[in-house]
Amino acid sequence: MGSGKTTVGRIAARQLGWRFIDIDRVVRRRSGMAVDRIFRERGEGAFRRLESRALAEAARGRDQVVATGGGAAGLRANVAAMRASGLVVWLNVSFVRAARRIQKQGAARRPLAPRGPREPLKRLFASRLELYRKAAHWSVPAGGAAPSRIAARIVRRMEREAAR
């Protein structure tokens, strides 16, 4: 959450000439509800089921960049689908930077981002770090660089991997 997955993913897809898929957007379109509304009215479990279905379907595609939700790596089936379908890149960002981005976007767009004290958000962030480490094939620092530079770094690495 707040790492820049959608922004960087969209740019990387454009640089590669591939399709971009944002799993949260797929869930919103299919359910007819905003993510925060799904959480509020149906609960996190319902959202995770919708997310997993969308991710499993996306994992069957080719020549695409997929931006998952921040909690998608919490389910083994999601991680297995991601890793089997291509390279999984973790946009590694500090808590402080992620929290700033989340606050700037507004908590309404982030149903698991509590309003008020940062401590619950910090615990959520810390609890996900090991999940990301295990899910990703490699990590890319996503701190102070411009999203276009981060995307270019990912694309170069993908091209090197493909050339092997």
C-alpha positions in Angstrom: 0.0 0.0 0.0 1.4 3.3 -1.1 4.4 1.9 -2.9 3.4 3.2 -6.3 2.4 -0.2 -7.8 -0.3 1.3 -10.1 1.7 4.3 -11.3 5.0 2.4 -11.9 3.1 -0.6 -13.3 1.2 1.5 -15.8 4.5 3.1 -17.0 6.4 -0.2 -17.2 3.5 -1.7 -19.3 3.7 1.3 -21.6 7.5 0.9 -22.0 7.1 -2.8 -22.7 4.2 -2.3 -25.1 2.1 -4.6 -22.8 -1.3 -4.4 -21.3 -1.7 -3.0 -17.8 -4.1 -4.6 -15.3 -4.9 -3.1 -11.9 -6.5 -5.8 -9.8 -8.3 -3.3 -7.6 -9.9 -1.7 -10.7 -11.0 -5.2 -12.0 -12.6 -5.9 -8.6 -14.4 -2.5 -8.7 -15.6 -3.0 -12.2 -16.9 -6.5 -11.6 -18.5 -5.8 -8.3 -19.9 -2.4 -9.2 -18.6 -1.2 -5.9 -15.6 0.9 -4.7 -13.0 -1.1 -2.7 -13.7 0.8 0.5 -17.4 0.1 0.1 -16.8 -3.7 -0.4 -14.8 -3.6 2.8 -17.5 -1.7 4.7 -20.5 -3.6 3.4 -19.2 -7.1 2.7 -15.9 -7.3 4.7 -12.3 -7.9 3.9 -12.9 -11.6 3.3 -15.3 -10.8 0.4 -12.9 -8.4 -1.1 -10.0 -10.9 -0.8 -12.1 -13.6 -2.6 -12.9 -11.1 -5.4 -9.3 -10.1 -5.6 -8.1 -13.7 -5.7 -10.5 -14.6 -8.6 -9.3 -11.5 -10.6 -5.7 -12.3 -9.9 -6.0 -16.0 -10.9 -7.6 -14.9 -14.2 -4.9 -12.3 -14.8 -2.2 -14.8 -14.1 -3.3 -16.8 -17.1 -2.5 -13.9 -19.4 0.6 -13.0 -21.3 2.5 -9.8 -22.1 1.0 -7.8 -19.3 1.9 -6.0 -16.1 -0.4 -6.7 -13.1 -0.6 -4.4 -10.1 -2.0 -6.3 -7.1 -3.5 -4.9 -4.0 -1.1 -4.6 -1.0 -2.6 -7.6 0.8 -2.7 -10.0 -2.2 0.5 -11.6 -1.1 -1.2 -12.7 2.2 -2.8 -15.7 0.4 -0.6 -18.6 -0.7 -2.8 -19.3 -3.8 -2.3 -15.7 -4.9 1.5 -15.9 -4.5 1.6 -19.3 -6.3 -0.4 -17.8 -9.2 1.8 -14.7 -9.4 5.1 -16.6 -9.3 3.9 -19.2 -11.8 2.8 -16.6 -14.3 5.8 -14.3 -14.5 8.2 -12.2 -12.6 7.0 -10.8 -9.3 8.5 -7.4 -8.4 8.3 -5.9 -5.0 8.4 -2.1 -5.0 10.2 -1.7 -1.7 9.4 1.6 -0.1 9.9 2.9 3.4 7.0 3.1 5.8 7.4 6.9 6.1 7.2 7.4 2.4 4.3 5.0 2.0 2.4 6.6 4.9 2.9 10.1 3.3 1.5 8.8 0.0 -1.5 7.2 1.6 -2.3 10.3 3.7 -2.0 12.5 0.6 -4.4 10.2 -1.3 -6.9 10.1 1.5 -8.0 7.2 3.7 -11.2 6.8 1.7 -9.2 5.2 -1.1 -7.5 2.9 1.5 -9.9 0.9 3.5 -7.1 -0.7 5.7 -5.5 2.7 6.4 -6.8 3.8 9.7 -7.5 7.4 10.2 -5.7 9.1 13.1 -2.6 7.6 14.7 -0.1 5.9 12.4 0.7 3.0 14.7 -1.9 0.6 13.3 -0.8 1.4 9.7 2.8 0.8 10.8 1.9 -2.6 12.2 0.1 -3.5 9.0 3.1 -2.4 6.9 5.5 -4.4 9.0 3.3 -7.5 9.0 3.4 -7.5 5.2 7.1 -7.1 4.6 7.9 -10.8 5.0 5.0 -11.7 2.7 6.5 -9.4 0.0 10.0 -10.9 0.5 8.6 -14.4 0.0 6.4 -13.5 -2.9 8.8 -11.5 -5.0 11.4 -12.8 -7.4 13.2 -9.5 -6.8 12.9 -6.2 -5.0 13.2 -2.7 -6.5 13.8 0.3 -4.3 10.9 2.6 -4.9 11.9 5.5 -2.6 12.9 8.8 -4.0 13.2 8.1 -7.7 10.6 9.2 -10.2 8.1 6.5 -11.2 9.4 6.5 -14.8 12.9 5.8 -13.6 11.7 2.9 -11.4 9.7 1.5 -14.3 12.8 1.8 -16.6 14.9 -0.1 -14.0 12.3 -2.9 -13.9 12.1 -3.1 -17.7 15.9 -3.2 -18.1 16.1 -6.1 -15.6 13.3 -7.9 -17.3 15.1 -7.6 -20.6 18.3 -8.9 -19.1 16.4 -11.8 -17.6 14.7 -12.6 -20.9 18.1 -12.5 -22.7 19.5 -15.3 -20.5 
